[in-house]
Amino acid sequence: MIQRNTTLQLLARRLLATKPQHAINQASLVQEIAARQKLFITDPISPGSIFFLPNGTKIFNKLIQFMKLQQQQLLFQYNEVITPLIYKKSLWEKSGHWDNYQDDMFKVDGTDVSKETYGLKPMNCPGHCVMFNRFDHSYQELPIRYTDFSPLHRNEASGALSGLTRLRKFHQDDGHIFCSKEQIESEIINCLKLIDLCYNQVFKLNKTSGAKSGYSINLSTRPTDHYIGDIQVWNHAEDVLKSILEKLDKPWQLNEGDGAFYGPKLDIMVPDHNGKFYQVATIQLDFQLPQRFDLKFKNKNNKYEMPIMIHRAVFGSIERFMALLIEHYEGKWPFWLNPCQAMIIPIKTDDTKQVEQCRRLRQRLSGEINEKDTEILKPVPFNNHKFNVDIDERSESVGYRIKDALFKDYSYLIIVGENEAATNTFSVRTREDRTVHNLTEDQIYHKFCNIERNYE
């Protein structure tokens, strides 16, 4: 049963009525939509961390599910791993983070006899190096690609924290590729193909009409200080990235001194509606960490050789990516991402036949296979289609309930009245179009499956 939240609705309506849309900056727009759709909250009890509410969690999980599916494609073939959140100081010293990054790390004092200092991980690469180094590897196994969605913690200054875009605790669709020198070019090209798939085919963030791409690329080079390794190695890594960009005819610009402390990187930049650019994806070329961790594999000549490491993330921070999506869609989520996909409304809430028909449809669309009074539960099958569907059975006028569903940005409205109950059909309309289509339960289910399958 849906409860009315009059205060929240009035507040959100007042915000939209008193501020022109172009005058609302990204932070306030994201906060307004998050409040209206109940996506997330923040609290001073945990600065720089997000409390994802059920609706926000649905979007968050859908994005991760999307990325996991794409990474399983034959062209990419990443293997998902799960790594610890906390490591001994000795690991961070070995990786170089303790000398170059410790001010941005959360330190934890252990209570064991050694009283050793620990650090919450700000990134996954050292842990992935540990995993790679545990086993012997042949050139035939390379490239080895790990992907990791573990939470990360970075000790950002309190004044720098900002909504979803700058956090202390966040998640990345993090990936690390261990490959030979000969494989660097093809692996980076494949990383860019995955980025193209996301930003030019599916999400198209603020892509202007006629533009080839919805993003720009910054080539970020060696920092002036706080870096590890020889300058000659850095120069070589930067030249490799430049040659790949030129070969692909990708437009890019130089961003001197903004590379990671262990290697140069390609930063993928996307604009918001106001033209401000945010970094999302990144591809980083690293010759340093494999040397520090003494990583090796046996080449074709049966001799040990050091692999090259590529760090990459496509969404980057998933929380920051969500902020860009909220701002881009202005709360009107595409069906496949929407936490509120369909609202079913019986015209007469005291008509048992109408209400029961609504409930049966909701049960089918939401993937419920167990009746409430069933003593023996059945397991929900894998790959079961499950849609976010609600019923509004409140004793309000049908006009009020329709307006309320539209205000909450449901993608579809499904109405059941006397005619629908008599023919066992449903009147269906979209959020944007008042045109009504009369569909059966099966037709609605298959329609929703096709829309979600095509990321619409």
C-alpha positions in Angstrom: 0.0 0.0 0.0 1.4 3.4 -0.9 1.3 6.1 1.7 0.9 9.8 0.9 3.8 12.0 1.9 2.2 15.5 1.7 5.0 17.5 3.2 7.6 16.0 0.9 5.5 16.4 -2.2 4.7 20.1 -1.4 8.4 20.8 -0.8 9.5 19.3 -4.1 6.7 21.0 -6.0 7.6 24.3 -4.4 11.2 23.9 -5.4 10.3 23.2 -9.0 7.7 26.0 -9.1 9.9 28.8 -7.7 13.2 28.0 -9.5 13.6 27.9 -13.3 15.1 24.6 -14.3 18.2 26.1 -15.7 18.8 28.0 -12.5 19.0 24.9 -10.4 22.6 23.7 -10.1 23.5 20.1 -10.2 23.8 19.6 -6.4 20.4 21.1 -5.6 18.7 19.3 -8.5 20.2 16.0 -7.4 19.1 16.6 -3.8 15.6 17.6 -4.8 15.1 14.5 -7.0 16.7 12.3 -4.4 14.2 13.6 -1.8 11.2 13.3 -4.1 12.1 9.8 -5.3 13.6 8.7 -1.9 16.9 7.6 -3.5 19.4 8.4 -0.7 20.2 10.4 2.4 23.3 11.7 4.1 23.8 12.3 7.7 26.5 14.1 9.8 27.0 10.9 11.7 29.0 9.6 8.7 30.3 12.5 6.6 31.1 11.7 3.0 29.1 8.5 3.0 25.7 7.7 1.4 22.7 6.0 2.9 21.1 4.4 -0.1 17.3 4.0 0.4 15.5 1.1 -1.4 14.9 3.0 -4.6 18.4 4.3 -4.8 19.7 0.8 -4.1 17.7 -0.6 -7.0 19.4 1.9 -9.4 22.8 1.2 -7.8 22.4 -2.5 -8.2 21.1 -2.2 -11.8 24.2 -0.3 -12.8 26.5 -2.9 -11.3 24.5 -5.7 -12.9 24.8 -3.9 -16.2 28.6 -3.5 -16.0 29.0 -7.1 -14.9 27.1 -8.3 -17.9 29.1 -6.2 -20.3 32.4 -7.3 -18.9 31.5 -10.9 -19.5 31.4 -10.3 -23.3 33.9 -12.4 -25.3 35.9 -9.3 -26.2 36.5 -8.4 -22.5 36.1 -11.5 -20.3 36.8 -10.0 -16.9 36.8 -12.3 -13.8 35.2 -10.8 -10.8 37.1 -11.0 -7.5 36.4 -9.9 -3.9 39.3 -8.5 -1.9 39.8 -7.3 1.7 38.9 -3.7 2.8 41.8 -3.4 5.2 45.5 -4.2 4.8 48.7 -3.9 6.9 50.8 -0.8 6.5 53.5 -3.0 5.0 51.4 -3.6 1.9 50.9 0.2 1.3 54.7 0.8 1.8 55.4 -1.8 -0.8 53.0 -0.3 -3.3 54.2 3.2 -2.7 50.9 4.5 -1.4 52.2 5.1 2.1 54.8 7.6 0.8 52.6 9.2 -1.9 49.0 8.8 -0.7 48.8 8.3 3.1 47.3 11.7 3.7 44.3 10.6 1.8 44.0 7.2 3.6 42.1 6.2 6.7 44.5 4.6 9.2 43.4 1.9 11.7 45.4 0.9 14.7 45.4 -2.9 15.4 45.0 -4.3 18.9 47.2 -7.3 18.3 50.6 -7.8 20.0 52.5 -6.1 17.2 50.3 -3.0 17.4 50.8 -2.7 13.6 49.1 0.1 11.7 46.5 -0.8 9.1 45.0 1.2 6.3 41.5 1.1 4.7 42.0 0.6 1.0 41.6 3.7 -1.2 42.0 1.5 -4.3 42.2 -2.1 -5.3 45.4 -2.4 -7.3 47.8 -3.6 -4.5 45.3 -6.4 -3.5 45.0 -7.5 -7.1 48.8 -7.6 -7.3 48.9 -9.9 -4.3 46.4 -12.2 -6.0 48.3 -12.3 -9.3 51.6 -13.0 -7.5 50.2 -16.0 -5.6 50.4 -18.4 -8.6 52.8 -19.1 -11.4 51.6 -17.7 -14.8 52.4 -18.5 -18.4 52.2 -16.1 -21.4 49.3 -18.3 -22.6 47.2 -17.1 -19.6 47.7 -13.5 -20.4 45.9 -11.1 -20.4 44.5 -11.8 -16.9 41.7 -9.4 -16.1 40.3 -8.8 -12.6 37.2 -6.7 -11.8 36.2 -5.7 -8.3 33.3 -3.7 -6.9 34.4 -3.5 -3.3 33.8 -0.2 -1.4 36.8 2.2 -1.2 37.6 4.8 1.4 39.5 8.0 0.9 40.1 10.6 3.6 38.8 13.7 1.7 38.8 17.0 3.5 35.4 17.8 5.0 35.2 21.1 2.9 35.7 19.1 -0.3 32.8 16.7 0.3 29.9 17.2 -2.1 26.7 15.1 -2.4 27.4 12.0 -4.6 30.3 13.5 -6.5 32.9 13.8 -3.8 32.8 11.1 -1.0 34.9 9.4 1.6 33.3 6.0 1.0 32.4 5.0 -2.6 32.4 2.2 -5.1 34.1 1.7 -8.4 33.7 -0.7 -11.3 37.4 -1.3 -10.8 39.4 -3.4 -13.2 43.0 -4.4 -13.6 44.6 -6.1 -16.6 47.9 -7.9 -16.4 49.3 -8.3 -19.9 52.5 -8.5 -22.0 54.0 -5.5 -23.7 52.7 -6.7 -27.0 49.1 -6.8 -25.7 49.0 -3.2 -24.3 47.6 -1.6 -27.4 44.8 -4.1 -28.0 43.8 -4.1 -24.3 43.6 -0.3 -24.1 41.6 -0.2 -27.4 39.2 -2.8 -25.9 38.9 -0.6 -22.8 37.9 2.3 -25.0 35.4 0.1 -26.9 33.7 -0.7 -23.5 33.7 3.0 -22.7 32.1 3.8 -26.1 29.5 1.2 -25.6 28.5 2.8 -22.3 28.7 6.5 -23.1 27.8 6.5 -26.8 25.2 3.7 -27.0 23.5 3.3 -23.7 23.7 6.4 -21.5 24.6 9.2 -24.0 25.2 11.7 -21.2 24.5 15.2 -22.6 25.6 14.1 -26.0 25.0 17.0 -28.5 23.3 16.3 -31.8 25.7 15.3 -34.5 28.6 14.8 -32.1 30.7 11.6 -32.7 31.2 11.1 -29.0 29.5 12.0 -25.7 32.8 12.4 -23.9 36.3 14.0 -24.3 39.7 12.5 -23.3 42.4 14.0 -21.1 45.9 12.6 -21.3 47.2 13.1 -17.8 51.0 12.9 -17.5 53.6 12.5 -14.8 53.1 14.6 -11.7 55.9 17.1 -10.9 56.3 15.4 -7.5 54.9 12.4 -5.6 55.6 9.9 -8.3 57.5 6.6 -8.4 59.8 5.1 -11.1 62.2 6.3 -13.7 61.4 9.3 -16.0 62.4 7.3 -19.1 59.8 4.6 -18.2 57.2 7.4 -17.7 58.0 9.0 -21.0 57.6 5.6 -22.7 54.2 5.0 -21.1 53.0 8.4 -22.1 54.2 7.9 -25.7 52.3 4.6 -25.8 49.0 6.3 -24.8 49.6 9.1 -27.3 50.2 6.7 -30.2 47.0 4.7 -29.4 44.9 7.9 -29.3 46.4 9.1 -32.6 45.9 5.7 -34.2 42.2 5.7 -33.2 41.8 9.3 -34.3 40.4 10.1 -30.9 40.2 13.8 -30.0 42.2 14.5 -26.8 43.9 17.2 -24.9 47.0 17.2 -22.7 46.5 17.5 -18.9 50.1 17.9 -17.7 51.0 16.7 -14.2 47.7 15.1 -13.3 48.7 11.5 -13.8 48.5 8.9 -11.0 51.7 8.6 -8.9 52.5 5.3 -10.6 51.6 6.0 -14.2 50.0 8.2 -16.9 46.3 7.9 -17.6 43.4 8.6 -20.0 40.6 10.4 -18.1 37.2 10.3 -19.7 35.3 13.6 -19.2 31.6 14.2 -19.6 29.7 17.4 -19.2 26.6 18.2 -17.1 23.8 20.5 -18.4 25.8 23.6 -17.3 28.8 22.5 -19.3 30.9 21.6 -16.3 33.1 18.5 -17.0 33.4 15.6 -14.6 35.8 12.7 -14.8 34.1 9.4 -15.0 36.0 6.6 -16.7 39.8 6.2 -16.5 42.5 4.1 -18.2 45.9 4.1 -16.5 49.1 2.5 -17.8 51.4 1.2 -15.0 55.0 -0.1 -15.3 55.7 0.6 -11.6 53.5 -1.7 -9.4 54.5 -4.9 -11.3 58.1 -4.0 -10.6 57.4 -3.2 -6.9 55.5 -6.5 -6.4 58.0 -8.5 -8.5 55.2 -9.8 -10.7 56.3 -12.2 -13.5 55.1 -14.7 -16.0 56.9 -17.2 -18.3 57.2 -16.0 -21.9 57.4 -18.1 -25.1 61.1 -18.7 -24.5 60.3 -20.1 -21.0 62.0 -17.1 -19.3 60.5 -14.9 -16.7 59.2 -11.5 -17.8 57.4 -8.7 -16.0 53.8 -8.1 -17.0 52.4 -4.6 -17.6 49.4 -3.5 -15.5 46.4 -1.5 -16.8 44.1 0.1 -14.3 40.6 0.9 -15.7 37.2 1.9 -14.5 34.3 2.7 -16.9 31.7 4.3 -14.6 34.5 5.4 -12.3 32.8 6.2 -9.0 29.4 4.6 -9.3 28.0 7.3 -6.9 29.3 10.1 -9.0 28.0 8.4 -12.1 24.6 8.2 -10.5 24.7 12.0 -9.8 25.3 12.6 -13.5 22.5 10.3 -14.4 20.0 12.0 -12.0 20.9 15.3 -13.4 20.9 14.1 -17.0 17.5 12.4 -16.8 16.1 15.0 -14.3 14.5 12.1 -12.4 12.7 10.6 -15.5 14.6 7.4 -15.5 14.6 5.1 -18.6 12.4 2.1 -17.8 15.2 -0.4 -17.3 16.8 1.8 -14.6 13.6 3.2 -13.0 13.0 2.1 -9.4 9.3 3.0 -10.1 8.6 1.2 -13.4 4.8 0.8 -13.3 1.9 1.9 -11.2 -1.3 -0.2 -11.3 -4.5 1.7 -10.5 -7.9 0.2 -10.0 -10.5 2.8 -10.8 -12.9 1.6 -8.1 -10.9 0.4 -5.0 -14.0 -1.1 -3.5 -14.6 -3.3 -6.6 -13.1 -6.7 -5.6 -12.8 -7.9 -9.2 -10.8 -4.8 -10.3 -8.5 -5.0 -7.3 -7.9 -8.7 -7.6 -7.0 -8.3 -11.3 -4.5 -5.6 -10.4 -2.9 -7.8 -7.7 -2.6 -10.7 -10.1 -0.8 -8.5 -12.6 1.5 -7.1 -9.9 2.4 -10.6 -8.8 3.3 -11.6 -12.4 5.3 -8.5 -13.2 7.2 -8.4 -9.8 8.2 -12.0 -10.1 6.3 -13.2 -7.0 5.8 -16.9 -7.2 4.7 -17.6 -3.6 1.3 -16.9 -2.2 1.5 -15.3 1.3 -0.3 -18.2 2.9 1.8 -20.9 1.2 3.6 -23.0 3.9 6.3 -24.4 1.5 8.2 -21.7 -0.2 9.6 -22.2 -3.7 13.0 -20.8 -4.7 12.9 -17.9 -7.1 14.7 -19.1 -10.3 17.8 -17.4 -11.7 17.3 -15.0 -14.5 13.7 -14.4 -13.3 12.3 -11.1 -14.8 11.3 -8.9 -11.9 9.9 -5.4 -12.4 9.4 -2.6 -9.9 5.6 -2.4 -9.8 3.2 -0.9 -7.3 -0.5 -0.8 -6.8 -2.3 2.4 -5.6 -5.4 1.1 -3.7 -6.0 4.3 -1.7 -9.5 5.6 -1.5 -8.6 8.8 -3.5 -10.0 9.8 -6.9 -8.5 8.1 -9.8 -7.3 11.5 -11.2 -5.4 12.2 -8.0 -3.7 8.8 -8.0 -2.7 9.2 -11.7 -1.2 12.7 -11.0 0.6 11.3 -8.0 2.1 8.4 -10.0 3.2 10.9 -12.7 4.8 13.2 -10.0 6.8 10.2 -8.8 8.0 9.5 -12.3 6.6 6.0 -12.9 7.4 5.0 -16.4 4.0 3.3 -17.0 0.5 3.7 -15.7 -1.8 0.6 -15.9 -5.5 1.2 -15.3 -8.2 -1.3 -14.5 -11.9 -0.3 -14.7 -15.2 -2.1 -15.5 -14.4 -2.7 -19.1 -10.9 -4.0 -18.4 -12.2 -6.3 -15.6 -14.9 -7.6 -18.0 -12.4 -8.4 -20.8 -9.4 -9.3 -18.5 -7.3 -6.6 -20.1 -5.5 -3.5 -19.0 -5.3 0.1 -20.2 -1.6 1.1 -20.5 -0.1 4.5 -21.1 3.4 5.9 -20.7 4.6 8.8 -18.5 5.2 11.0 -21.5 2.2 10.0 -23.7 -1.5 9.9 -22.9 -2.2 7.5 -25.7 -3.8 4.4 -24.1 -3.2 0.8 -25.3 -5.4 -2.1 -24.3 -3.1 -5.0 -23.5 -3.3 -8.5 -21.9 -1.2 -9.6 -19.0 1.1 -11.6 -21.3 1.5 -8.6 -23.7 2.5 -6.3 -20.8 5.0 -8.8 -19.4 6.7 -9.4 -22.8 6.6 -5.7 -23.6 8.4 -4.9 -20.3 10.9 -7.7 -21.0 11.8 -6.4 -24.4 12.2 -2.8 -23.1 14.5 -3.9 -20.4 16.5 -6.2 -22.7 17.2 -3.2 -25.0 18.1 -0.9 -22.1 15.3 1.5 -23.0 
